[in-house]
């Protein structure tokens, strides 16, 4: 219910409940599956009462600037939620994450169904990032990046890697297209390949592209775009490119 209301993602909502941050009629709720009636019950999250009526569903595409945290909790610094509250009355939360030092496309929504879709692998929405890196460019390093590298004890899925620019000053641009998104995955991949990430920008989420957006800019998602995102892929995903 909290995810459907846009309070937090399903995972974060479950953590909030487990931490005793949600009360119903004055009683702390510790089970995510507890039955409640939003129209009748007094539901509070961190002491703030949840509105009895459901907000209209809204989803926007934000160009997240560097330095903002992808969270509804601003106890550790400024967040993307703080940014969107300056423009919208609805409480939108990030769909997925970009780390604080990264920038680029991020969905913000109070549509729980869309959030579930965008974080479930069966819908097959790939994401593309452009990294500016420093280090000696070598073919064996690119081959390593395209392999099923082991990160934090987990063997990642193959990543599509394309070298966009090789600089004479040993700074280069590399595009990464991921079918999954582990915590700081690209930064950890580059570290293993002995590249230093100077900047990292997400330029595509599924069919949504960055186009001419600038940091801090956002736009409403069209109904046709939302319908497409919610539709599972019916064809097999192509094998990663070896360009």
N, C-alpha and C positions, 0 to 999 in steps of 0.2 A: 504494500500500500504506500509506503514512504517513497519507493522508487517511482510508482505511478504518479505520485503528486510532485515529483521533481525535487524532493528534499535531498536525495543522494542516489548514487547508483545502488543496485541491489547488494553488491558486496559491502559498500560503505554503510548502507542502511543496516545490514546484519551486524556489522561491527558496532555501530552506535547502540543497537538494541542490547548486544552482549555486554557492552560497557555500562549499561544502566542509564543511558541518556534519554530513554523514551518512557513516558508514563501515560497510563490510561486511567482516567478518573482518579488520579492521585496515586495509583499503584505502579511501581516500576515493573516493566515488562522485559523479560529476559529471553523469550522465545520468539524468533522471527515469524513463526506461523500463527501467532495468536490472533483470534478472530476479534475484530473491532467493527463498530458502526460509525464512520466519520460524521454522519448526520446527527448522531445522538451522543456519542462519547466525547469526553474532554481529553483530547490527545495532545500531548506536549512533547516537543523535542528540545532538550536542553532548556526547559522552562518556558519556551515560547509555544503558544497554542497554535495548533494546526487549523487552518480555516476549514469550516464545515463544508463549504462548496468547493468543487474541483475547478482549478484554473483551466482556461482554454489551453489546449496543447500548442506548444510553440517550439520551433527548432531553428537555430541560426548557425551560420558558418562564420566562425571568428578567425581572424589572423591573430593568433596569440603572440604578443611581444615577448622578447626575452625578459627574464626576471620575475615573471608571474608564476605562481604555483597553481597547478590544476587540482583544486580542492575547494570544497565549500567551507572548510575550516581555515580561518585566517589568523590563527594563533601563531603561525610560524612565518607570517609575512603576507604581502598583498597577493590576492588570488584573482583568477579569471572571473570568479563569481562577483567579486567586488567591482571589477570593471564593467560587467554587464548590468549590475544594479544601478549604474549611473544612467542607463539608457532604457531599461525595461522594467515594468512593474512585476512581471512574472519571475518566479524563482527558478532560474535555469542552472543546471549542473553540468559539468564536463562529461562528455561521452568518451571514455578512454582517457589517456593522459599524454602529455608532453612534459618532459622534465623541465625544471626551472630555467636551465641554460639554453634550451632549444626554443625555436619559434616556428610559426607556420599554422597550417590549418587545424582547427579543432571544432568539433560539433558541440554546441551547448543546447540542452533540451530539458523539457519537463515531461517528455513522452517516454514512459517506462518501457513500452514495447520496442521503440526504436533503440533505446539504450541496450536492451537485451540482444536485439538483432545485430547491432554493430560490434558487440563483444563476443558473439558466438561464431565459431569457425565455420559452421556449415553454410553460412551466408557468403563466405568467400570474399569479403571486401579487402583487397590488398591496399597497402599504403606505400607511397613513394616519398623518399627523403633525399635531399641533396646535402652532402657533407663537403665542406672545404677542409682539407686535411694537409698536414705537413709531414714530410718524410720522403725517403728515396722511393721512386716508383719502380717496382719490379714485378714481373709477371707472376712469380711464385707467391707474392703477397696477394694479388688479385685472385689467384687460384685458391688460396686459403680462405679468402672472404666468401668465395662461392661454395665452399665445402660445408659439410654439416659440422660446424665448429661446436665444441663443448664449452658452454658458458655457465658458470655457477653450478656445475654438476649436471646440466641439462644439455642434450644434443639437439641443437636448433634445426628447424626445417631449412632446406636450401634457400638462399637469398639470391634474387636477381641483382647482379652488380654490373654497372656500366661506367666506364671511365669517360667522363665528359670533357675533361681538360687536363693536360699534363703541363705544369708550369716549369719554366726554367729555374725558378727560385725554389724548387722542391715543394711548392704548394699546388695542390691539385683539387679538382672537383670530381666527386664520385656520386652516382645515383644508386640508391638502394631501394628495392621493392620487396616488401615483406608480406608474408601471408599470416604472420603472427607477430606479436609485439611484446617481447620480454622486457623487463626493467632495464633501461639504458642499453638496450641490445647493440645498437650500432656503435656506440662509444666503446663498448667492451670488445666488439669484433675488431674495431680499428686498433685498439690497444694491443690485442693479440697479434695483429699484422704489423705492428710497429709503426702505426700512423698516429699522429696527434690530431684530434678533431679541433679545428679552429672555430667552426660554426656548423650548425645543423638545422635544417629547415624542412618541415613536412610540406610538400607541394601538392600532394594528391591523397584523397581518401575515397576509394572506390571510383565512382565517376566524377567526383567533385574535384575541380582543379583550382589552383591558387589564382590563375589569371593575373589581373593587375592589382590585386589587393595589397594593401600596405599594413604594417603592424598596427593593431588596434582597430582596424576596420572590420565590419561584419555585415552580413546580409541575411535576409530571411530565406529559408529553404522553400522552394516551390512544392506544392502538393505532389506534382509528378515526380520530383526528385525523392521525396519521402516514400512514395509508393514503390519506386524502383529499389531504394535501399532496403525495404522490408521484404523484398521478393528474393527467395533463395535462388542460388545459381542452379540451372538445370543441366548445364554442360560441364564437362570436366575442365579443370583449370589447366592451362598450358604449362609445359615444363619451363623452369627458369631459363632465361637466356644465358648464353655463354659468350656474349659479346666481349 
